[in-house]
Amino acid sequence: MSTESAFNIAYVDCFAGASGDMLLGALVDAGLELDALRGALAGLALSGWELRAEKVLTGGIAATHLSVITSDRATERRYVELEAILDASQLADDVKQTAARILRRIAEVEARLHNSSIEQVHLHELGGFDTLIDVVGTVAGFKLLGVAEIFVSALPLGRGAVNTRHGVLPLPAPAVAELLRGAPIRSVEIEAELVTPTGAAILTTLARGYADFPPMTLARVGYGAGTRQLPFPNVLRVFIGERAGATDAAVEMLVVLETNIDDMNPQAYEFVFAKLFAAGALDVWLTPIQMKKNRAAATLSVLGAPRDADPLTEILFSETTTLGVRRREVMRHALAREIATVETRFGPVRVKIARHHGRVLRAMPEYDDCRALAEKHHAPFLEVYDAAKSSASTFRTD
């Protein structure tokens, strides 16, 4: 079975939790060739490690348990040591950068929890080469399968305590709780660690969104087994396929924040908009409405990524007169976009190009560029805009 595929979307169902080895096991179970995974990991230039995959039965479900065996006896390293290994590796640049981002998130959380710095913080249970292999292997594995978009289910959290180098800590572990900020969670009435820090860091970094199954044409399902005995199958499932419709449109899970306002100085909206965009809002808009007692008002709406929902909500509370904010998940199909530059008699203008089914649907000049050139040459804005649009028409594929 060839690892290279046309698959482009995956849904990770964290039925019983998530860990690095469960993710790797699920990818191998879904068709990722073990030799291809070993080949990708060879770019780390580490010695004394191997991968072992075996079929196991857990709760009546056949799954793959993947073990990372290393001769490395160190479980504690500083983040900068792991970063140096990545920097010196021969991994593909995108794999290297994504893996570094995952490890850095772990280090940032640990530094914050222990009142330390990124440079000085020690990753105790997470400093071994097995953690590095889990992280790099998962990132490389999704790439080898052709997966560009990853969606994740709500993550289950157990209760109780766990023994660490810092003593007995409550579950979910503090690092897990921090890493899951902005992700949906659900409670499971069991005393066990279901989501590990490595699993939490990988999924919350890779996730395009959190929801039920995104629209896809399902091709493969893989089961990754955990080691703990639970009263239910200890497996993580990954569903892999093609985006529904096989178009250039990316499926994104986003959130819309809304609030009705009838008592704020309208001059303040410009400032609020600027704050929201600076905090990561993808779009902000006002809709005129009529409220009780026939008061004229406006609905202020904000579109953003789930991870940005909390800071965006804070801005709405601190910078407007609202007393409450509504939040709902939405699914957005976004056309593939790119920026190109065209030459006009006024000067260069950036153009946003949108594609669908590989065909350029539209090429629209950037307003700010056209405005700057109109002011520079004391020319009518529409004249500059039309010149840019004419030049951009060469991109069209009717």
VEXDREN-2710 file (C-alpha; in Angstrom, 1 decimal):
% VEXDREN-2710
k/r/px/py/pz
1/MET/0.0/0.0/0.0
2/SER/1.5/3.4/-1.0
3/THR/1.7/6.0/1.7
4/GLU/1.4/8.9/-0.8
5/SER/-2.3/9.7/-1.2
6/ALA/-4.9/12.3/-2.3
7/PHE/-6.4/12.4/1.2
8/ASN/-6.6/15.9/2.5
9/ILE/-8.7/15.9/5.7
10/ALA/-8.8/14.0/9.0
11/TYR/-11.0/13.8/12.0
12/VAL/-9.5/12.7/15.3
13/ASP/-12.1/11.1/17.5
14/CYS/-10.7/11.1/21.1
15/PHE/-13.2/8.6/22.4
16/ALA/-10.9/7.5/25.3
17/GLY/-8.4/10.3/25.3
18/ALA/-5.2/11.1/23.4
19/SER/-1.5/10.5/23.7
20/GLY/1.4/10.6/21.3
21/ASP/1.6/6.8/20.9
22/MET/-2.1/6.5/20.4
23/LEU/-2.0/9.1/17.6
24/LEU/0.9/7.3/15.9
25/GLY/-0.8/3.9/16.3
26/ALA/-4.0/5.3/14.7
27/LEU/-2.1/6.7/11.7
28/VAL/-0.3/3.4/11.2
29/ASP/-3.6/1.5/11.6
30/ALA/-5.1/3.8/8.9
31/GLY/-2.4/2.9/6.4
32/LEU/0.7/4.9/7.2
33/GLU/3.5/2.6/6.2
34/LEU/5.9/2.0/9.2
35/ASP/9.0/2.1/7.0
36/ALA/7.9/5.5/5.6
37/LEU/7.5/6.7/9.1
38/ARG/10.9/5.4/10.1
39/GLY/12.4/7.1/7.1
40/ALA/10.8/10.4/8.0
41/LEU/12.1/10.1/11.6
42/ALA/15.6/9.3/10.4
43/GLY/15.9/13.0/9.6
44/LEU/16.2/13.6/13.4
45/ALA/19.6/12.1/13.2
46/LEU/19.1/10.3/16.6
47/SER/20.5/6.9/17.4
48/GLY/19.3/4.2/19.6
49/TRP/15.6/4.1/18.8
50/GLU/13.1/1.9/17.1
51/LEU/9.3/1.7/16.4
52/ARG/7.3/-1.4/17.1
53/ALA/3.7/-1.8/16.0
54/GLU/1.5/-4.7/17.0
55/LYS/-2.2/-5.5/16.7
56/VAL/-4.0/-5.7/20.0
57/LEU/-7.6/-6.2/21.0
58/THR/-9.0/-3.6/23.4
59/GLY/-12.6/-3.7/24.5
60/GLY/-13.4/-6.0/21.5
61/ILE/-11.8/-3.6/19.0
62/ALA/-8.7/-4.4/17.0
63/ALA/-6.3/-1.6/17.1
64/THR/-2.6/-0.9/16.6
65/HIS/-0.4/-0.2/19.6
66/LEU/2.8/1.6/18.6
67/SER/5.8/1.7/21.0
68/VAL/8.7/4.0/20.8
69/ILE/11.7/2.1/22.1
70/THR/14.8/4.2/22.9
71/SER/18.1/3.6/24.6
72/ASP/17.8/7.2/25.9
73/ARG/17.6/7.1/29.7
74/ALA/17.1/10.8/30.2
75/THR/13.5/11.9/30.8
76/GLU/14.4/15.4/31.7
77/ARG/15.8/18.1/29.3
78/ARG/15.4/21.8/28.8
79/TYR/13.3/22.9/25.9
80/VAL/16.3/24.6/24.2
81/GLU/18.1/21.2/24.0
82/LEU/15.2/19.7/22.1
83/GLU/15.0/22.8/20.0
84/ALA/18.7/22.4/19.1
85/ILE/18.1/18.8/18.0
86/LEU/15.3/20.0/15.7
87/ASP/17.4/22.8/14.3
88/ALA/20.2/20.5/13.5
89/SER/17.9/17.8/11.9
90/GLN/17.4/17.0/8.3
91/LEU/13.6/17.0/8.6
92/ALA/11.5/18.8/6.0
93/ASP/11.1/22.4/6.9
94/ASP/7.4/22.3/7.5
95/VAL/7.6/19.3/9.7
96/LYS/10.5/20.8/11.7
97/GLN/8.6/24.1/12.2
98/THR/5.4/22.5/13.3
99/ALA/7.1/20.1/15.7
100/ALA/9.0/23.0/17.2
101/ARG/5.7/24.9/17.6
102/ILE/4.2/21.9/19.5
103/LEU/7.3/21.6/21.8
104/ARG/7.4/25.3/22.4
105/ARG/3.8/25.3/23.5
106/ILE/4.6/22.6/26.1
107/ALA/7.6/24.6/27.3
108/GLU/5.6/27.9/27.5
109/VAL/3.0/26.1/29.7
110/GLU/5.6/24.5/31.9
111/ALA/7.5/27.8/32.3
112/ARG/4.3/29.6/33.3
113/LEU/3.3/26.9/35.7
114/HIS/6.7/26.8/37.4
115/ASN/7.4/30.5/37.3
116/SER/10.4/30.0/35.0
117/SER/11.5/31.0/31.5
118/ILE/11.5/29.1/28.2
119/GLU/15.3/29.0/28.3
120/GLN/15.5/27.6/31.8
121/VAL/12.4/25.4/32.2
122/HIS/13.1/21.7/32.5
123/LEU/10.6/19.3/30.8
124/HIS/10.6/16.5/33.3
125/GLU/8.5/13.6/32.1
126/LEU/8.4/15.1/28.6
127/GLY/12.1/15.7/28.0
128/GLY/13.0/12.2/26.6
129/PHE/13.6/11.3/22.9
130/ASP/10.4/9.3/22.9
131/THR/8.4/12.6/23.3
132/LEU/10.4/14.1/20.5
133/ILE/9.7/11.1/18.3
134/ASP/5.9/11.1/19.2
135/VAL/5.7/14.8/18.2
136/VAL/7.7/14.6/15.0
137/GLY/6.3/11.2/14.0
138/THR/2.7/12.5/14.2
139/VAL/3.4/15.6/12.2
140/ALA/5.3/13.7/9.6
141/GLY/2.7/10.9/9.6
142/PHE/-0.2/13.2/8.7
143/LYS/2.0/14.8/6.0
144/LEU/2.8/11.4/4.5
145/LEU/-0.9/10.6/4.3
146/GLY/-1.5/13.9/2.5
147/VAL/-3.6/15.3/5.3
148/ALA/-3.7/19.1/5.3
149/GLU/-6.7/19.8/7.5
150/ILE/-7.2/18.2/10.9
151/PHE/-10.4/18.4/13.0
152/VAL/-10.6/17.1/16.6
153/SER/-13.5/16.0/18.8
154/ALA/-14.1/17.2/22.3
155/LEU/-11.4/15.9/24.6
156/PRO/-12.4/13.6/27.6
157/LEU/-10.9/14.4/31.0
158/GLY/-10.8/12.0/33.9
159/ARG/-10.4/12.8/37.6
160/GLY/-8.1/11.8/40.4
161/ALA/-4.4/12.3/40.7
162/VAL/-1.1/11.5/39.0
163/ASN/2.4/11.1/40.3
164/THR/5.0/13.4/38.8
165/ARG/8.5/14.7/39.6
166/HIS/6.7/17.6/41.4
167/GLY/4.7/15.2/43.5
168/VAL/1.1/14.2/43.3
169/LEU/-0.9/16.5/41.0
170/PRO/-4.6/16.7/40.3
171/LEU/-6.1/15.4/37.0
172/PRO/-6.3/16.7/34.5
173/ALA/-2.7/17.6/35.0
174/PRO/-2.0/21.3/35.2
175/ALA/-0.1/21.3/31.9
176/VAL/-3.0/19.5/30.1
177/ALA/-5.5/22.0/31.5
178/GLU/-3.4/24.9/30.2
179/LEU/-2.8/23.3/26.8
180/LEU/-6.5/22.7/26.3
181/ARG/-7.5/26.4/26.7
182/GLY/-9.9/27.1/23.8
183/ALA/-10.6/23.5/23.1
184/PRO/-13.9/21.7/23.9
185/ILE/-13.7/19.3/26.8
186/ARG/-16.0/16.8/28.4
187/SER/-16.0/15.1/31.8
188/VAL/-15.6/11.3/32.2
189/GLU/-16.5/9.7/35.5
190/ILE/-13.3/7.8/35.9
191/GLU/-10.1/8.3/37.9
192/ALA/-7.5/8.1/35.2
193/GLU/-5.3/10.4/33.0
194/LEU/-7.0/10.2/29.6
195/VAL/-5.2/13.1/27.8
196/THR/-1.5/13.4/28.2
197/PRO/0.4/16.7/27.8
198/THR/2.0/15.4/24.6
199/GLY/-1.4/14.4/23.2
200/ALA/-2.9/17.8/24.2
201/ALA/-0.1/19.8/22.7
202/ILE/-0.1/17.9/19.4
203/LEU/-3.9/18.1/18.8
204/THR/-4.5/21.7/19.9
205/THR/-1.6/22.8/17.7
206/LEU/-2.6/20.8/14.6
207/ALA/-6.4/21.3/14.9
208/ARG/-8.0/23.4/12.3
209/GLY/-11.2/23.3/14.4
210/TYR/-13.3/21.3/16.9
211/ALA/-16.6/19.9/15.9
212/ASP/-18.5/16.8/14.8
213/PHE/-17.4/15.1/11.7
214/PRO/-16.5/17.6/8.9
215/PRO/-18.0/16.9/5.5
216/MET/-15.7/14.3/3.8
217/THR/-15.6/11.3/1.6
218/LEU/-14.4/8.7/4.1
219/ALA/-11.5/6.5/2.8
220/ARG/-9.9/5.0/5.9
221/VAL/-10.4/4.6/9.7
222/GLY/-7.5/3.8/12.0
223/TYR/-7.5/2.8/15.7
224/GLY/-4.6/3.6/18.0
225/ALA/-4.5/1.7/21.3
226/GLY/-3.5/3.0/24.7
227/THR/-1.9/0.9/27.4
228/ARG/-4.2/1.6/30.4
229/GLN/-7.0/-0.7/31.2
230/LEU/-10.3/1.2/31.1
231/PRO/-14.0/0.2/31.5
232/PHE/-14.4/1.1/27.8
233/PRO/-12.2/0.5/24.7
234/ASN/-9.0/2.5/25.2
235/VAL/-8.6/3.6/21.6
236/LEU/-8.2/6.8/19.6
237/ARG/-9.8/6.8/16.1
238/VAL/-8.7/8.8/13.1
239/PHE/-11.0/9.2/10.1
240/ILE/-9.2/10.1/6.9
241/GLY/-10.6/11.1/3.5
242/GLU/-11.2/13.8/1.0
243/ARG/-13.1/17.0/1.6
244/ALA/-16.7/16.8/0.4
245/GLY/-16.9/18.0/-3.2
246/ALA/-13.1/17.7/-3.6
247/THR/-12.9/21.5/-4.2
248/ASP/-10.3/24.1/-3.5
249/ALA/-12.5/25.3/-0.6
250/ALA/-11.0/24.8/2.8
251/VAL/-13.5/23.7/5.5
252/GLU/-12.9/25.6/8.7
253/MET/-14.6/25.5/12.1
254/LEU/-14.9/29.0/13.3
255/VAL/-16.8/30.8/16.0
256/VAL/-19.2/33.8/15.8
257/LEU/-19.4/36.1/18.8
258/GLU/-22.5/38.4/18.9
259/THR/-23.9/41.1/21.1
260/ASN/-26.7/43.6/20.8
261/ILE/-25.8/47.2/21.8
262/ASP/-28.1/50.2/22.1
263/ASP/-26.3/52.5/24.5
264/MET/-22.8/53.1/23.2
265/ASN/-21.3/56.1/21.4
266/PRO/-21.1/55.0/17.7
267/GLN/-17.7/56.8/17.5
268/ALA/-16.2/54.0/19.7
269/TYR/-16.9/51.3/17.1
270/GLU/-13.8/52.2/15.0
271/PHE/-11.6/51.7/18.1
272/VAL/-13.3/48.4/19.0
273/PHE/-13.0/47.1/15.4
274/ALA/-9.3/47.9/15.4
275/LYS/-8.8/46.1/18.8
276/LEU/-10.7/43.0/17.6
277/PHE/-8.7/42.7/14.3
278/ALA/-5.5/43.1/16.2
279/ALA/-6.5/40.2/18.5
280/GLY/-7.1/37.9/15.6
281/ALA/-10.6/38.5/14.4
282/LEU/-11.2/37.4/10.8
283/ASP/-14.1/39.7/10.3
284/VAL/-16.1/42.2/12.3
285/TRP/-19.4/43.8/11.3
286/LEU/-22.5/45.7/12.5
287/THR/-26.1/45.0/11.7
288/PRO/-28.8/47.6/12.4
289/ILE/-31.6/46.1/14.6
290/GLN/-34.7/47.3/16.6
291/MET/-34.7/46.4/20.2
292/LYS/-37.3/46.6/23.0
293/LYS/-39.1/49.9/23.5
294/ASN/-38.3/50.5/19.8
295/ARG/-34.8/51.5/20.5
296/ALA/-32.5/51.7/17.5
297/ALA/-29.4/49.4/18.1
298/ALA/-26.8/47.3/16.4
299/THR/-25.7/43.7/16.5
300/LEU/-21.9/43.6/16.7
301/SER/-20.6/40.3/15.2
302/VAL/-17.1/38.9/15.3
303/LEU/-15.8/36.0/13.3
304/GLY/-12.7/34.2/14.6
305/ALA/-10.9/31.0/15.2
306/PRO/-12.0/29.0/18.3
307/ARG/-8.6/29.5/20.0
308/ASP/-9.1/33.3/19.8
309/ALA/-12.7/33.3/21.2
310/ASP/-11.8/34.0/24.8
311/PRO/-9.5/37.1/24.1
312/LEU/-12.0/38.4/21.6
313/THR/-14.8/38.1/24.2
314/GLU/-12.7/39.9/26.7
315/ILE/-12.4/42.8/24.3
316/LEU/-16.1/43.0/23.8
317/PHE/-16.6/43.1/27.6
318/SER/-13.9/45.7/28.2
319/GLU/-14.4/48.0/25.2
320/THR/-18.1/48.0/24.7
321/THR/-21.2/48.5/26.9
322/THR/-22.5/45.0/26.5
323/LEU/-23.5/42.8/29.4
324/GLY/-23.5/39.5/27.5
325/VAL/-21.9/37.9/24.5
326/ARG/-23.4/35.0/22.5
327/ARG/-21.1/32.4/21.0
328/ARG/-21.8/29.8/18.3
329/GLU/-19.8/27.5/16.1
330/VAL/-20.0/27.9/12.3
331/MET/-18.5/26.0/9.5
332/ARG/-16.9/28.1/6.7
333/HIS/-16.0/26.9/3.3
334/ALA/-13.2/29.3/2.1
335/LEU/-11.8/29.4/-1.4
336/ALA/-8.1/29.0/-1.8
337/ARG/-6.5/32.4/-1.9
338/GLU/-3.1/33.8/-2.9
339/ILE/-1.6/37.3/-3.3
340/ALA/0.1/38.4/-6.5
341/THR/1.4/41.8/-7.7
342/VAL/0.4/43.4/-11.0
343/GLU/2.0/46.4/-12.7
344/THR/-0.1/49.5/-13.7
345/ARG/0.8/52.8/-15.1
346/PHE/0.5/54.2/-11.5
347/GLY/2.7/51.6/-10.0
348/PRO/2.5/48.0/-8.5
349/VAL/-0.7/46.8/-6.9
350/ARG/-1.3/43.7/-4.9
351/VAL/-4.1/41.5/-6.1
352/LYS/-6.0/38.8/-4.1
353/ILE/-6.7/35.7/-6.3
354/ALA/-9.4/33.2/-5.5
355/ARG/-9.4/29.7/-7.0
356/HIS/-12.1/27.0/-7.2
357/HIS/-11.6/23.6/-8.8
358/GLY/-8.2/24.8/-9.9
359/ARG/-9.8/27.7/-11.8
360/VAL/-9.3/31.4/-11.0
361/LEU/-12.7/32.8/-10.2
362/ARG/-11.7/36.3/-9.4
363/ALA/-8.7/38.6/-8.9
364/MET/-9.5/41.7/-6.9
365/PRO/-7.1/44.6/-6.3
366/GLU/-6.2/45.5/-2.7
367/TYR/-7.9/48.7/-1.6
368/ASP/-5.0/50.1/0.4
369/ASP/-2.6/49.8/-2.5
370/CYS/-5.0/51.6/-4.9
371/ARG/-5.7/54.3/-2.4
372/ALA/-2.0/55.0/-1.8
373/LEU/-1.3/55.3/-5.5
374/ALA/-4.4/57.5/-6.1
375/GLU/-3.1/59.9/-3.3
376/LYS/0.5/59.8/-4.6
377/HIS/-0.5/60.6/-8.2
378/HIS/-3.5/62.8/-7.4
379/ALA/-5.6/60.5/-9.6
380/PRO/-9.2/59.3/-9.1
381/PHE/-9.3/56.2/-7.0
382/LEU/-11.6/54.4/-9.5
383/GLU/-9.2/55.1/-12.3
384/VAL/-6.3/53.4/-10.3
385/TYR/-8.6/50.5/-9.3
386/ASP/-9.8/49.9/-12.8
387/ALA/-6.2/49.9/-14.1
388/ALA/-5.3/47.3/-11.5
389/LYS/-8.4/45.2/-12.3
390/SER/-7.6/45.3/-16.0
391/SER/-4.0/44.1/-15.3
392/ALA/-5.4/41.4/-13.0
393/SER/-7.7/40.0/-15.6
394/THR/-4.7/38.1/-17.1
395/PHE/-5.1/35.7/-14.1
396/ARG/-8.7/34.8/-15.0
397/THR/-9.3/31.3/-16.4
398/ASP/-12.8/31.5/-17.7
END
